[in-house]
Amino acid sequence: MPSVRLGQLWEVYSIGEGRWCPSTVTDIDDDYVTLRSQDRQWHRCHVTDMEYSDRYRLVADLIETW
């Protein structure tokens, strides 16, 4: 199970569009995560949804931690 952090690149499955949308974690507020997709759409969800759902998949950490 991946840990959700700022700067990560995730793919969010859009049921309406029937495709995966690359999205970057831009904010984490308590247990809620805000993602911004490459087509400039915003998405907000609970962190548990991202860790346990098949609608979200981690692609890469874009910010290195030291």
C-alpha positions in Angstrom: 0.0 0.0 0.0 1.6 3.3 -1.1 1.8 6.3 1.2 0.3 9.5 -0.2 2.6 12.5 -0.3 2.8 15.9 -1.9 4.3 15.9 -5.4 3.4 12.3 -6.2 2.1 11.4 -9.7 -1.0 9.2 -9.6 -3.4 8.0 -12.2 -7.1 8.4 -11.4 -9.5 6.3 -13.4 -12.3 8.4 -14.9 -15.4 6.3 -15.2 -17.1 9.0 -17.4 -14.2 9.1 -19.8 -13.2 5.5 -19.5 -9.5 6.2 -19.1 -6.7 6.8 -16.7 -5.9 10.5 -16.0 -2.4 11.4 -14.7 -2.8 13.6 -11.7 -0.4 15.3 -9.2 -1.0 15.5 -5.4 -1.1 19.2 -4.8 -2.5 19.3 -1.2 -3.1 17.1 1.8 -5.5 18.4 4.4 -5.8 16.0 7.3 -7.2 12.8 5.6 -8.2 14.5 2.3 -6.1 14.7 -0.8 -6.4 17.2 -3.7 -5.0 16.2 -7.1 -4.7 18.2 -10.3 -4.9 16.3 -13.5 -2.9 17.2 -16.6 -6.0 18.6 -18.3 -6.4 21.0 -15.3 -9.3 19.2 -13.6 -9.3 19.1 -9.8 -10.1 16.0 -7.8 -10.5 15.6 -4.0 -10.8 12.4 -2.1 -10.1 10.6 1.2 -6.5 9.2 1.5 -8.0 5.8 2.3 -9.7 5.8 -1.1 -6.4 6.2 -2.8 -4.6 3.5 -0.8 -7.3 0.8 -1.1 -9.2 1.5 -4.4 -8.6 0.2 -7.9 -9.5 3.7 -9.2 -6.1 5.1 -8.1 -2.6 3.9 -8.9 0.7 5.5 -7.9 3.0 6.3 -10.9 6.0 8.1 -9.4 7.3 10.3 -6.6 8.2 13.6 -8.3 9.8 15.2 -5.2 12.7 13.4 -3.6 13.0 13.4 0.2 16.4 13.5 1.9 
